[in-house]
């Protein structure tokens, strides 16, 4: 397994690397300290299995960096780390193609959960604080279809094939559903979906 870890703080970079070495023994881990280094590494190693990227890096950073990385690593999960807890930024990052977003303040246990989830092909969204307003007030007809298929235990790929839309579109819809239901993973979303379907 080949993994890219990019953060301009050595302590965080080494901490993420150590956690990944425990989760994926023998993984070949590349480190980068700037957005441009991360992009160059991704361009050179487009067979990466995972990229863990700080959103705010020297050089190219933020959403343009995430978009570029997701273009280069079309089939690779990209997990974004950030000190920011801006929910709109979370959704924008997922729309750029990232598979997950995690606040650095959440700590190692949450990071491990996020890593396991994106490596398994899922999408990770950070938990919503109770004080935060729900960004979405209604579930769209398309999202209801996705919920029904989720409740049946379908995978992202199976849902995409059934609805004739791309897997990336499914990922974006799931991110918005996680936001709507105030959940942070697929299992919780499935539970909500099953509750919703049973109420119909």
KADAVEN-V893186 format. One record per pair of residues at least 12 apart in sequence whose C-alpha atoms are under 10 Angstrom apart, sorted by sequence separation. I is the first residue (numbers start at 1). GAP is how many residues later the second one is. D is the distance in Angstrom with one decimal. If there is no record, write none. Layout:
I:GAP:D / I:GAP:D
This chain:
5:12:7.0 / 17:12:7.3 / 30:12:9.8 / 53:12:9.5 / 54:12:9.6 / 66:12:8.2 / 89:12:9.3 / 90:12:8.5 / 102:12:7.3 / 114:12:8.7 / 147:12:9.7 / 155:12:9.9 / 156:12:9.0 / 174:12:8.2 / 177:12:7.5 / 181:12:9.3 / 4:13:9.1 / 17:13:9.1 / 38:13:9.0 / 53:13:8.3 / 66:13:9.6 / 80:13:7.9 / 90:13:9.6 / 101:13:8.1 / 102:13:9.8 / 111:13:9.8 / 146:13:6.8 / 149:13:8.9 / 156:13:9.7 / 157:13:8.5 / 3:14:9.1 / 17:14:8.5 / 38:14:9.7 / 66:14:8.2 / 79:14:9.7 / 80:14:9.2 / 100:14:7.1 / 110:14:9.9 / 145:14:9.0 / 146:14:9.0 / 149:14:9.7 / 156:14:6.5 / 178:14:9.7 / 5:15:9.5 / 30:15:9.7 / 38:15:8.0 / 79:15:9.5 / 99:15:9.4 / 100:15:8.7 / 111:15:9.9 / 156:15:7.6 / 174:15:8.4 / 177:15:9.8 / 38:16:9.9 / 53:16:9.5 / 78:16:9.5 / 85:16:9.8 / 99:16:9.9 / 110:16:8.5 / 146:16:9.6 / 177:16:9.6 / 3:17:8.6 / 14:17:9.0 / 85:17:8.7 / 86:17:9.5 / 100:17:8.7 / 110:17:9.8 / 145:17:9.9 / 146:17:8.4 / 13:18:7.5 / 30:18:9.6 / 35:18:8.5 / 51:18:8.8 / 62:18:9.8 / 79:18:9.9 / 80:18:7.1 / 84:18:9.2 / 85:18:6.4 / 99:18:9.1 / 100:18:6.8 / 145:18:8.4 / 156:18:9.3 / 13:19:8.6 / 29:19:9.5 / 34:19:9.7 / 35:19:8.6 / 38:19:9.5 / 51:19:9.6 / 78:19:7.8 / 79:19:6.2 / 80:19:8.1 / 81:19:8.6 / 82:19:7.6 / 83:19:8.6 / 84:19:6.6 / 85:19:9.2 / 99:19:6.1 / 13:20:8.5 / 28:20:9.5 / 31:20:9.9 / 33:20:9.7 / 34:20:9.1 / 35:20:8.6 / 37:20:9.9 / 62:20:9.7 / 77:20:8.6 / 78:20:4.9 / 79:20:5.7 / 80:20:6.1 / 81:20:6.0 / 82:20:6.4 / 83:20:5.6 / 84:20:8.3 / 85:20:9.2 / 98:20:9.6 / 99:20:9.3 / 106:20:8.5 / 3:21:9.7 / 10:21:9.8 / 28:21:9.9 / 29:21:9.6 / 30:21:9.3 / 31:21:9.7 / 32:21:9.0 / 33:21:9.3 / 35:21:8.2 / 36:21:8.8 / 37:21:9.6 / 39:21:8.7 / 76:21:9.8 / 77:21:6.7 / 78:21:5.3 / 79:21:4.7 / 80:21:4.7 / 81:21:5.2 / 82:21:5.1 / 83:21:5.4 / 84:21:9.2 / 106:21:9.4 / 142:21:8.9 / 2:22:9.8 / 10:22:10.0 / 27:22:9.7 / 29:22:9.6 / 31:22:9.9 / 34:22:8.9 / 35:22:5.4 / 36:22:8.1 / 37:22:8.9 / 38:22:9.3 / 39:22:9.9 / 51:22:8.7 / 76:22:9.1 / 77:22:5.3 / 78:22:6.7 / 79:22:5.8 / 80:22:6.3 / 81:22:6.0 / 82:22:5.7 / 83:22:6.9 / 99:22:8.2 / 100:22:8.3 / 101:22:8.6 / 102:22:7.7 / 103:22:9.5 / 1:23:7.7 / 8:23:9.8 / 10:23:8.3 / 34:23:5.2 / 35:23:6.2 / 36:23:6.1 / 37:23:9.1 / 38:23:9.8 / 46:23:9.7 / 50:23:8.9 / 74:23:8.3 / 76:23:8.7 / 77:23:8.0 / 78:23:8.8 / 79:23:7.6 / 80:23:8.6 / 81:23:6.2 / 82:23:8.6 / 83:23:9.7 / 99:23:7.0 / 100:23:5.3 / 101:23:6.3 / 102:23:6.8 / 103:23:6.9 / 1:24:9.0 / 2:24:9.4 / 3:24:7.0 / 4:24:8.6 / 5:24:7.1 / 6:24:8.3 / 7:24:8.0 / 8:24:7.7 / 9:24:7.6 / 33:24:7.3 / 34:24:5.0 / 35:24:5.6 / 36:24:5.7 / 49:24:8.9 / 55:24:9.7 / 56:24:9.8 / 73:24:9.7 / 74:24:9.8 / 80:24:9.8 / 81:24:9.8 / 99:24:4.9 / 100:24:4.4 / 101:24:5.7 / 102:24:5.5 / 103:24:9.5 / 146:24:7.8 / 150:24:9.8 / 1:25:7.6 / 2:25:5.8 / 3:25:6.2 / 4:25:5.8 / 5:25:6.2 / 6:25:5.6 / 7:25:6.6 / 8:25:4.4 / 32:25:9.8 / 33:25:7.7 / 34:25:6.1 / 35:25:4.8 / 36:25:8.1 / 43:25:9.7 / 47:25:9.7 / 48:25:7.4 / 50:25:9.4 / 51:25:7.3 / 52:25:8.6 / 53:25:7.3 / 54:25:8.6 / 55:25:6.1 / 56:25:8.6 / 71:25:9.1 / 98:25:8.4 / 99:25:6.6 / 100:25:5.9 / 101:25:6.5 / 102:25:9.0 / 1:26:4.8 / 2:26:4.7 / 3:26:4.8 / 4:26:4.8 / 5:26:4.9 / 6:26:4.5 / 7:26:5.2 / 8:26:6.3 / 33:26:9.7 / 34:26:7.5 / 35:26:5.4 / 39:26:7.5 / 42:26:9.4 / 43:26:8.3 / 46:26:6.5 / 47:26:7.6 / 49:26:8.3 / 50:26:5.7 / 51:26:6.5 / 52:26:6.0 / 53:26:6.2 / 54:26:5.8 / 55:26:5.9 / 56:26:7.1 / 63:26:8.7 / 67:26:8.2 / 70:26:7.2 / 71:26:8.2 / 98:26:9.5 / 99:26:8.8 / 100:26:8.3 / 147:26:9.8 / 1:27:6.0 / 2:27:5.9 / 3:27:6.1 / 4:27:5.9 / 5:27:6.3 / 6:27:5.6 / 7:27:7.0 / 8:27:9.1 / 34:27:8.0 / 35:27:8.7 / 38:27:8.8 / 39:27:9.2 / 42:27:6.7 / 45:27:9.2 / 46:27:5.8 / 47:27:9.8 / 48:27:8.9 / 49:27:5.5 / 50:27:5.3 / 51:27:4.8 / 52:27:4.8 / 53:27:4.9 / 54:27:4.6 / 55:27:5.5 / 56:27:8.5 / 62:27:9.5 / 66:27:7.1 / 67:27:9.7 / 69:27:9.4 / 70:27:5.7 / 143:27:9.0 / 146:27:8.1 / 147:27:8.8 / 1:28:8.3 / 2:28:7.6 / 3:28:8.6 / 4:28:7.5 / 5:28:8.7 / 6:28:7.0 / 7:28:8.6 / 41:28:9.7 / 42:28:9.3 / 43:28:9.7 / 44:28:9.5 / 45:28:8.8 / 46:28:8.6 / 47:28:8.6 / 48:28:6.5 / 49:28:7.1 / 50:28:6.1 / 51:28:6.2 / 52:28:5.9 / 53:28:5.9 / 54:28:5.8 / 55:28:8.4 / 56:28:9.4 / 66:28:9.2 / 67:28:8.9 / 68:28:8.8 / 69:28:8.8 / 70:28:6.7 / 142:28:9.8 / 146:28:8.2 / 6:29:7.7 / 35:29:9.8 / 36:29:8.2 / 39:29:7.3 / 40:29:9.4 / 42:29:9.7 / 43:29:6.2 / 46:29:9.0 / 47:29:7.9 / 48:29:9.0 / 49:29:9.1 / 50:29:7.8 / 51:29:8.3 / 52:29:7.1 / 53:29:8.6 / 54:29:8.7 / 55:29:9.0 / 63:29:7.6 / 64:29:9.6 / 66:29:9.9 / 67:29:5.1 / 68:29:9.5 / 69:29:8.9 / 70:29:9.5 / 94:29:8.7 / 35:30:6.5 / 39:30:6.0 / 42:30:6.4 / 43:30:8.2 / 46:30:8.4 / 48:30:10.0 / 63:30:6.3 / 66:30:6.5 / 67:30:6.7 / 81:30:9.0 / 94:30:9.5 / 143:30:6.4 / 147:30:8.6 / 6:31:8.3 / 7:31:9.2 / 35:31:9.1 / 38:31:8.0 / 39:31:9.8 / 42:31:6.9 / 62:31:8.6 / 63:31:9.7 / 65:31:9.5 / 66:31:7.6 / 67:31:8.2 / 94:31:9.0 / 142:31:8.5 / 143:31:8.0 / 146:31:9.5 / 6:32:6.3 / 40:32:9.8 / 63:32:9.6 / 64:32:8.5 / 66:32:7.1 / 79:32:9.7 / 5:33:8.1 / 6:33:9.9 / 39:33:8.1 / 63:33:7.1 / 122:33:9.2 / 123:33:10.0 / 140:33:9.6 / 143:33:8.9 / 144:33:9.5 / 4:34:7.6 / 35:34:9.4 / 39:34:9.8 / 63:34:10.0 / 80:34:9.9 / 91:34:8.9 / 121:34:9.2 / 122:34:8.2 / 139:34:10.0 / 143:34:7.4 / 153:34:9.9 / 6:35:10.0 / 17:35:9.5 / 63:35:9.9 / 79:35:7.9 / 90:35:7.8 / 121:35:8.4 / 16:36:8.3 / 79:36:7.5 / 90:36:8.4 / 121:36:9.8 / 150:36:8.6 / 151:36:9.8 / 4:37:7.8 / 78:37:9.7 / 139:37:9.1 / 140:37:9.7 / 150:37:9.4 / 153:37:7.9 / 4:38:7.8 / 55:38:9.2 / 77:38:9.5 / 79:38:10.0 / 87:38:9.7 / 139:38:7.7 / 151:38:8.7 / 152:38:8.7 / 3:39:9.8 / 13:39:9.4 / 79:39:7.3 / 87:39:9.0 / 138:39:9.7 / 150:39:8.1 / 151:39:5.4 / 13:40:9.5 / 77:40:9.9 / 78:40:7.9 / 79:40:9.5 / 136:40:7.7 / 150:40:5.8 / 151:40:7.5 / 4:41:9.2 / 13:41:9.3 / 77:41:6.1 / 78:41:9.4 / 85:41:8.8 / 87:41:8.3 / 135:41:8.6 / 136:41:8.5 / 139:41:7.9 / 149:41:9.3 / 150:41:9.2 / 151:41:8.6 / 152:41:9.4 / 3:42:9.5 / 12:42:9.5 / 76:42:9.4 / 77:42:6.9 / 138:42:7.9 / 139:42:9.8 / 147:42:8.2 / 148:42:9.0 / 150:42:9.9 / 151:42:5.7 / 152:42:8.5 / 2:43:8.5 / 76:43:9.0 / 77:43:9.3 / 85:43:9.4 / 136:43:7.4 / 137:43:7.1 / 147:43:7.3 / 150:43:7.0 / 151:43:5.3 / 2:44:9.8 / 3:44:9.4 / 4:44:7.2 / 77:44:7.4 / 79:44:9.0 / 80:44:9.9 / 85:44:9.8 / 91:44:10.0 / 135:44:7.0 / 136:44:5.4 / 137:44:9.9 / 147:44:9.9 / 149:44:9.0 / 150:44:8.3 / 151:44:9.0 / 2:45:7.5 / 3:45:5.7 / 4:45:8.4 / 5:45:8.6 / 6:45:8.0 / 7:45:8.5 / 8:45:9.9 / 9:45:9.4 / 53:45:10.0 / 76:45:9.3 / 77:45:8.8 / 78:45:9.8 / 79:45:8.3 / 87:45:8.9 / 134:45:7.2 / 135:45:6.7 / 136:45:9.0 / 147:45:8.6 / 148:45:6.7 / 149:45:9.9 / 151:45:9.4 / 1:46:9.2 / 2:46:4.9 / 3:46:5.8 / 4:46:6.4 / 5:46:6.0 / 6:46:6.3 / 7:46:6.4 / 8:46:7.9 / 52:46:10.0 / 55:46:9.4 / 77:46:8.8 / 87:46:9.8 / 134:46:6.2 / 147:46:5.3 / 148:46:7.7 / 151:46:7.9 / 1:47:7.4 / 2:47:5.4 / 3:47:4.9 / 4:47:4.6 / 5:47:4.9 / 6:47:4.9 / 7:47:5.1 / 51:47:9.6 / 54:47:9.8 / 87:47:9.7 / 88:47:8.4 / 124:47:10.0 / 133:47:9.9 / 134:47:8.4 / 135:47:9.8 / 146:47:9.0 / 147:47:8.0 / 1:48:6.0 / 2:48:6.9 / 3:48:5.7 / 4:48:6.1 / 5:48:6.0 / 6:48:6.1 / 7:48:8.4 / 8:48:8.5 / 9:48:9.4 / 51:48:9.8 / 52:48:9.4 / 53:48:9.6 / 54:48:9.7 / 87:48:8.2 / 123:48:6.8 / 134:48:7.8 / 148:48:8.8 / 1:49:8.4 / 2:49:8.8 / 3:49:7.8 / 4:49:7.8 / 5:49:8.4 / 6:49:9.2 / 7:49:8.3 / 8:49:6.2 / 50:49:9.9 / 52:49:9.7 / 122:49:8.3 / 123:49:9.1 / 125:49:9.5 / 144:49:8.5 / 147:49:8.5 / 148:49:6.7 / 7:50:6.7 / 8:50:7.4 / 54:50:9.3 / 121:50:10.0 / 124:50:9.6 / 125:50:6.8 / 128:50:9.2 / 132:50:9.8 / 147:50:8.1 / 6:51:8.3 / 7:51:9.3 / 123:51:7.6 / 124:51:7.9 / 125:51:9.4 / 127:51:8.8 / 128:51:7.3 / 122:52:9.5 / 123:52:7.1 / 126:52:9.1 / 127:52:8.4 / 128:52:9.5 / 130:52:8.8 / 144:52:9.2 / 125:53:6.9 / 126:53:8.9 / 128:53:9.2 / 129:53:8.4 / 144:53:8.9 / 124:54:8.8 / 125:54:7.7 / 128:54:5.5 / 123:55:9.3 / 127:55:6.6 / 128:55:7.2 / 126:56:9.1 / 127:56:6.0 / 128:56:8.0 / 125:57:9.3 / 126:57:8.0 / 127:57:5.2 / 125:58:7.6 / 126:58:5.5 / 127:58:8.9 / 124:59:9.5 / 125:59:4.7 / 126:59:8.6 / 124:60:6.0 / 125:60:6.6 / 123:61:8.5 / 124:61:5.7 / 125:61:9.5 / 123:62:6.9 / 124:62:8.0 / 52:63:8.7 / 122:63:7.9 / 123:63:7.3 / 51:64:9.9 / 122:64:7.1 / 50:65:9.0 / 50:68:8.4 / 117:68:7.9 / 50:69:7.2 / 99:69:9.2 / 117:69:8.7 / 49:70:8.0 / 98:70:9.3 / 114:70:9.2 / 97:71:6.8 / 100:71:9.8 / 114:71:8.7 / 96:72:9.5 / 97:72:9.2 / 99:72:7.5 / 113:72:9.3 / 3:73:9.8 / 95:73:8.5 / 98:73:8.9 / 99:73:9.1 / 4:74:9.3 / 5:74:9.7 / 6:74:9.7 / 7:74:8.7 / 94:74:9.3 / 95:74:8.5 / 97:74:8.2 / 98:74:9.3 / 6:75:9.4 / 7:75:10.0 / 97:75:8.0 / 100:75:8.7 / 95:76:8.4 / 96:76:9.0 / 99:76:9.0 / 94:77:7.7 / 95:77:5.8 / 94:78:6.3 / 95:78:9.2 / 93:79:9.8 / 94:79:9.7 / 92:80:9.4 / 94:80:9.7 / 95:80:8.7 / 91:81:8.1 / 94:81:7.0 / 95:81:9.7 / 94:82:9.2 / 91:84:6.9 / 100:84:9.8 / 90:85:8.9 / 91:85:7.2 / 100:85:10.0 / 90:86:10.0 / 91:88:8.5 / 19:89:8.2 / 23:89:8.3 / 90:89:9.6 / 12:92:9.1 / 16:92:8.5 / 19:92:8.9 / 20:92:8.4 / 23:92:8.8 / 87:92:8.5 / 15:93:8.8 / 19:93:7.4 / 23:93:8.2 / 75:93:10.0 / 74:94:9.6 / 16:95:8.5 / 20:95:8.2 / 16:96:9.2 / 19:96:9.4 / 20:96:9.7 / 16:99:9.9
